[in-house]
């Protein structure tokens, strides 16, 4: 038993350290830049930057079609033809990028009314989304082929360029929120070109169209579009109602708290990156003793997540005093509720993996999109009766519901010993 446990978890722990470090550095860039941005941008500019960020979640599902999940699953089913499969996924994404550019052009006035962003910035976000899909394709391939070092190097190199360009544009050239956007966009384009080169020359990706691959990738990926849109709807709803009830400046203030709390979201995302390939590989074995250990590990992880979040909550006032401009200090009241949301987000990651593994992504999409729609009246009434803190209340409630319903679906569609664990 000791040898089995050691065999199962040693690889996970080793790769987790690399994935967590790389993802932490990559996703912590907005957090590291927070003191710089809050001191160089007005609350209104920071609000516009937040609205620009929101567009990613709305546009990415239509440009990437969530095909990274299809690539991941395809690799475990038939890795021999993965190069051709990925080439078809990239071709599909290219087609959808062009399609979205045309559609958003005709909807530019609607987008401006909702976000305050001109079409020029929307076009920048579309290009960024496509670049990110190319990068994500390489990262997924590195992840499933168990190359955590190269995965980590790609993410860290990307982060470094992003950071340097942002400092140059915002601090040296004083370009305000436009400088941050250029830093994000140009770093992503550069890394995507390198990623595409690696995919073509190192992994021998080819672009010969195979309609069977196209059908499979679109079918599996599109099942996750409602899922991704549901998440985007949650974020967009919060930001839209803050602008509607308050102002763009309040968006900047509120999302300062979200950015600070995203340390926990970053941690759970990084751990899940390491957990998924290990989980899928072991679920494929269909061994009850391994399933027992997976669930035991999951419960231990939940406890770790709660304790870590409580410790972080006590550190937050120090972060505000040291790193955040005083104009944004009022956002500290939202922190504990946003933290609660991110705790349940981390727990959600652990159960949604089972729906992906058994290819029930349409169920995942139905749950997320339904809760995203339900979030609209929740956010409206909570903000109407409680003020700006109502956005934090609804954020927490939404993620609690997301976890509960997704866990219920995972329990139904993929049998795991959730209630048969002995901790002796």
N, C-alpha and C positions, 0 to 999 in steps of 0.2 A: 504493500500500500504506500509505503514511504517513497519507493522508487517510482511508482505510478504518479504520485502527486508531484514529485520533483520533475519528472518528465513532462507532465502537463503544464506546469506553471513556470518552469525555468525560462522557456522560450518567450512566454508572455511577458515576464518581468524584464527580460533583457531588451526586447523590442519596445516595451512600454516606455522605458527610460529614454530611448532615442526618439520615439514618436512624440512623447510628451515634451521633451526639451525642444525639438524642432517646431512643433506646433505652438508651444508656449512662446518661443521667440517670434514666430510668424504672426500669431494672433495678438501678441502683446504690443505690437507696433502702435496701434491706436491708443492703447493705454499709456505707453511711454510718451507718445506725442501729446497726450492730453494736457499736461502743464504748458507746453509750448503753444498749442492751439488756443487754449482758453486765455492765454495772455496776449496773443496776436490777433484773435478774431473776436468780433463783437458777438453777443448772444444771438443776434439775428443771423449773422454769417454762419455761426456754428449750427443754427437751426436749418439753414439751407444745405449745409454739408450733410446733415442728418437725413434730410429728404433725398439728397442724391444717393446716399447709402441705401435708403429704403428701396430705391428702384432696382437694386441688384436682386433682391428676393422676388420681385415681381417679374422681372425680365428673364432671369436665368432659367427658370423651368421651361420656357418656350424656346430658348436658344440651345441649352444643353439637353433638354428633354429628359433630364435625370438619367442619362444613359450610362453614367458612371456606375450605377447600381447594376445595370444590365451587363456591363463589362466585367464587373466583379463576379457576378454569378456565372457568367459564361466561362470565365477562366477556370472555375472549379468543375464545371461540367465537361468542358472540352478545350483544354489549353492549346491543343495543336493548331487550331485555326484562329487563335486569338488575334494575330496580326491583321488578318483580313477583316475580322469582325470590327476591330478598332478603327481601321481605315474607313469602313462604312459608317461608323458612328460619327467620325469627323466630317464626312461628306454630308450627312444628315444635318449636323449642326451648322455647317456653312450655308446650306439651303435655308434653314430657319432664321439665321441671322439676317440674311437679305430680306426675307419675308417680313420680319419684325421691323426692320428699318423703314420699309414702305408703309406698313400699318401705322406705326407711331408718327410718321410724318403727317398723316391725315388726322391723327388724334392729338396733334401738338397743343392745340388750344385747350383741350380737356385736361391734358397732363399738366399744363401750366396752371390752370385753375386749382388743381388738386395739390400740386407740389410747390408752385412758385418757380419752377425751373424752365428755362427756355429749351427749345428743341436741340440746340447745340450740345447742351449737357446730357440730354437723353441719348443722343447719338454717341457721345463719349462713353456712356454707361453700357450701351449695346456692344460696342467694340471691346470694352473691358470684359463683359460677360463671355464673349466668344473666346477672348484670350484666356480667361480663367478656365473655360472648359478644356482647352488644349492642355493647359498646365495640369488640371485635375485628372485628365486622361493618363498623363505620364505618372502622376503620383499614385493613382489607383493601380497601374501596372507594376510600379515599384513595390507597392504595398502587398499585393497578392503574390508576387514572386519573391516576397520576403527579403527585400533589399532596403532595410530601414535606414542604413547609413546614407545611401544615395537619395532616399526620400527626404531625410533630414537636411542634407546639403542643399537640395533644390529649394526647400522652403526657406532656409536661413539666408541663402544667396538672394532670393526674391525679397525677403524682408529688409536686407541691408540696402539694396538699391532703392526700395520704396522709401525707407527712412532718409537716406542721403538726399534724394530728389526733393522730398517734402521740405527738408531743412533749407535746401538751396532756394526753392521757390517761395516758401512762406517767410523764412527768417531773413534771408539775404536780399531777395528781390521784392519782398513785402507784397506778394500777390494775393494775400488773404485766402479765402476759401477756395478760390480758383487754383492757387498753388498746391493745395492739398489734393485736389482732383487731378491735376497734371502729374503729381508724384505717384498717385495710385495707378493712373492710366498708363503712363510711359514705362513704369517698372513692369507692369503686367504684360504689355506688348513685347518688351525685350525678352522676358523669361519665356513667353509663349513661343517665340521664334526659336529659342534654344531648345525648348521642349519638343517642338515639332521636328527639329533636326535630329534629336536623339531618337524619337519614335521611328523616323524614316531610316536612319543609317545604323542605329544600334539594334532596334527591335524589328527592323525590316517590315514596317507597316506599309501595306499597299492599299490603293484606293479603287480597286476593281469592284464595281457595284455587284453585290449579291443580294437579290431581292428577299431571300430567306432571312439573311442577317438583318436587312433593313426592317423587315416585318417584325422579327423578334425584338430588336432593340427598341423600336418605336412602341411596340405593344407593352413591353415591360417598363420602359421609361415613362411612357405617357400615363401609365397607371399611377405614377408618382407625381404627375403634374398637379392634380387636385391637392395632394399632400403638400407640395411646395407652395402652391398658391394659398393654402390654408395658413401656413406659417407667415407668408407675406401679408395676408389679410390681417392677421393679428397685429403685426408691426405697423402696417399702413393705417389701420383703424385708430390705434393709439395716437399716432402722429397727426392724422387728419382731425381728430376731435380736439386735440390740444390746440391746433391752429384755429379751429372753428370756435372753441370756447374761450381761448386765451390769445396766444400770438406765436409767431415763429420763434421769437426769443425764448418763450417758455419751452418750446421743443428742445432748444439747445440746452437749457437748464436741466430739464427732466432727463435727457439722454446723456448728460454727464454722469448721473447716478447709474444709468444702465451700463455705460462704458466702464465705470469703476467695478461694478458687480460682475462684469463679463469675465473677470479673472476666474470665477467659478465655472462659468460656461466654457471657457477656454480649457480648463482642467478636464472637465468631463468629456469634451470633444476630443482632446488629445488621447485620453485613456481609451475612448471608444475606437479611435483609429487603430490602436494596437490590438484591441480586444476582438474586432470583427474578423480578421483573417484567421486568428487562432480559434475563435468560436465556430466559424463555418467549417473549418477543417475538422474539428472535433465532433460537431453535430453530424457530419457526414459518416462518422464511424458508427453512430447509433448504439453506443455502449452505455448502459444504465449507470454504471459507476462513475463514468465521466460526466454524465448529465447531473448526477448528484453533486459532484464537485463544482460544476458550473453554477448551479443555483446557490450553493453555499458561498462561493466567491461573490456572487451577486449581492447577497444579503450583507456580507462583510463590507462590500463596496458602498452600499447604502449608508451604513453606519459611519464609514470613513468620510463620506460626502457631507453628512450632517455635522459631524464634529469639526471638519475643516471649515465649513461655512460659518459656524458659531465663532470660531477663532478669528476668522476674517472680519466678522461683524465688529469685534472689539478693536480691530486695527484700523477700520475705516476712518474714524475721526482724525487719526494721525495722518493718514493719506491726504485728507482734505486740507489739514493745516500746513502740510509740507509742500504738496504738489499742485493744489487746485487754486486758481485765482478766486479771490473773495466774492466776485460777482456771481460765482456758481455755487457758493456754499449752501444756499437754501435747498439745494437738491438732496442733501443728506437725509432728509426725512423720508425719502422714497426708498432708501437703500434696503431696509429689512424685508420689505415686501417683494422687491425685485430679486433679492437673494433667494427668497422662498420659491419664486418662480424658477430660478436657475437650478435649484436643488431638484425639483421635479422634472426639469428638462433633462438633467443628467440621468435620473431614474428612467425617464422615457426612452433614452437612447438604448438602454439595456434590454428593453422589451420589444422595441420596434424591429430589432435585428431578426427576430424570429419570423416576422411577417415577410421580410425581404428574403430570408433563406428559403421559405416554403412558397415563394413567388406569389404571395397574396398582397402585392403592392396596391391593388385596387381597393382592398379593404383599408389599408393604411391611408390611402387618399381620401376615401369617404369619411373616415373618422376626423382627419385633420381639417378637411374643407368644411365639414359640418360644424366643428367647434369654432373654426375661423368665422363662419357666418354667425354663429351664436354669440361670438365675442363682440359683434357690433352693438346689439342692444345692451349687453352687459356693460360695455365701456361707456356707452351713451348715458345710461342711467346713473352709473357710479360717478362719472365725472360731473353730471348735472347736480347730484345731491351731495357729493363729498369734495368737489373741486378737483384740482390737479392730481391730488393723491389718489383719486379714483382710478386714474390710469394705472397706477401701481397695483391697486386692489384687483382690477380686472386682469392684469397681466398674470398675477399669482393664481387666481381662480382658473384661468384658461389653461395654464400648464398643469395644474392639478387634475383637471378634467382630461387633458390630453394623456397623461400617464395612466389614469384609471381605465379609460376606455381602450387604450392601446394594449395595456396589460391583459384586459379581459379578452380581447380578440386574439392575442398571442396565446393565451391559455387555452382558448377554444380550438385554434387551428394547428397548434404545434404542442404536443403533449410534453411537458417537462414536470419534474417532481417538485413543484413549488411548495407543497404542503407535506412533503415526506422527507424532510431534512433532519438529520440528527447532528447536533453540534458537539457530541461527546468525543 
